[in-house]
Amino acid sequence: MFSRYLQASILICGCVSIYYCTQDTRIVDTTPLDCGLSQHRVVDTMKQIRRKAGRSELFLDNALNSRAYSRAQSLSRTGELKHIDTSGAGPLERMQRSGLYRNFVGENLALLEPGPDIDKRLFGQWTHSLNEKRNVYSPQFTRIGIGFAVYKSSCVVVALFSD
């Protein structure tokens, strides 16, 4: 499914964006056209926040992007942001079930109305909520994946963090 979406993204965008990655792969921005966010803007803002706090840089990871996109799509079916899915699995279990094994995993979720200040509102939520803030600043995380989906007139944003 992701490969079909990947092909559709390339056709819609007309190009493939290249970004820092832990593997030598190309990252395709999976942003819905009406959301007003992009993976690159979210990661760049995250890097600035972490740099100011003396934390290591996060690298955009293609495997995490795929899982974040799938998670955003799943959450967009109901618009309910829950870290535990209907099968009772949390972020670590879902990642392992999909064949990706990491020692540390974090998940940040947001549901936002599109608008010119969407970046500020997103990071406002993630830096004022204790659990999301912990993920943003955790020195254990070195990789990030960002996924978006549309729920009614809102944007579901998922960030997956790992070592």
N, C-alpha and C positions, 0 to 999 in steps of 0.2 A: 504494500500500500504506500509506504513512504517513497519508494522509487517512482510510483505514478505521480505522487504529489510533487516530488523533486522535478520530474519532467514538466509538469504543469507550471511550477514556479519559474523554471527556466524560460518557458514559452511566454509567460505573462511579463516577467521582468526583462526579458531580452538579453540577459547576461547572467553570469555567475560571479558572485562576489567572493573574493579571496580574503581570508582573515587569519589571524594567528590560530594555530591549532596544535594540539599535542601530536597529531599525526600529520603527515604531509598529504592532506586531503583538501578538497574544495568544500566550502560551506555555502549552502544556498539559503538566502534569507527567506523565511517562511511567513513573513508578515502579511496579514490581510491588508488589502488596500485601504480600508477605511479606519484602521486602528490608530494610525499616527505614531506608531512605534516601529523600531527595527531591532533585530538582534544586535547589530553593531552599536547602535545608540545605547541600548541597555548595558551591554558589556563595557563600552567606553565609560559610561557613568559609574558602573560598578568598579572599574579599575581606578578611577579618580577617587572615589570614596575610600577604597582600600589603601591606595597610595598615601592619602592624607593620614590614615591611621597607622601607617608603617607596616601594612600587611603585604604579603606577596601578591603578585599579579595572577589573575584568573585567565585561563586560556579557553576560548570557545572550542568545544569538543563535539564533533559530528555525531558520535554515538549518543551523547546526552541530548543534543538537539532533536534527534529522532524520537527519543523517549519523551522529551518535554512536549514536542508537538503532539504526540499520541495522547499524552496526559491532558493537554489543553483541549483536544478534540473530545475526549471522554467527559471532561468537566462541562464542556459547552452543551452537552445534551440536556443537562438539568439546570445549569447555572449555580449549582451548589458547590462551594469550595470546601472540600474535605480532604484531609491528608490520608485518610484511610478509605480505600475504595469499597465497593459493595461486596467484594469477596473477603474483606477483612485485612487486606494487605496494605502495608505502608510503603513509603518510597523505596526503602532498601529491599523489601521482599519483591516489589514489582520489578525492580532493576535486575535482581537475581533471576527471577522467573523469565525475564527476557534474554537471559544469557550474558548479562554484564555484571561482573563481580568486582565490587569496590569495597574498601574498608570503611569509608565514611561517606554518607549520603545525606544531603539536605534538600528540602523542597520549599520553595516560596510560591505562594499563590496570590493572585489579585484579580478582581473583577472591576473594571473601570469603564466609565463613559468616555468615548473619544473626545478630544478637545486639545487646544493649543498647549495646555499645561500638563498633559498626561504623564510626561517624564517625572515632573515634580511630584505629582500625586502618587505615582507608582513608588518612587523611592521614599516618599513621605510615609507610606504604609509600611514599607519594608524596613525602615530604620526606626520606626516608633513601636513596632510590635516586637516583643522580647525574642520570640523564637525566630522570626524572620531576620531580625537584626543580628542574632547569633550566627545565622548562616552567612549573611553578608560579610561579617568581619572574621569568621573562623579561619585561623591559620592552617587548619587541616585541609581546607578546600583549595585546590589548584586548578580545577576544571569547572566549566559551567556550560549548560545547555539551556537555550531559551526557546519556548514554544508559545504560539498565539492561536487563538480561535475566537470566533465571533459567537456571542450568545445574545440573541435579540439585537438590541442596539448597543451592546457593551462588548468589551474586549476581555477575554480570559487570558491572563498571562501566567505562565509557569516557568520558574527557574529551577533547574536541577543542578545541584552542586555535588562534586565528589573529589576524592583525592586522585 
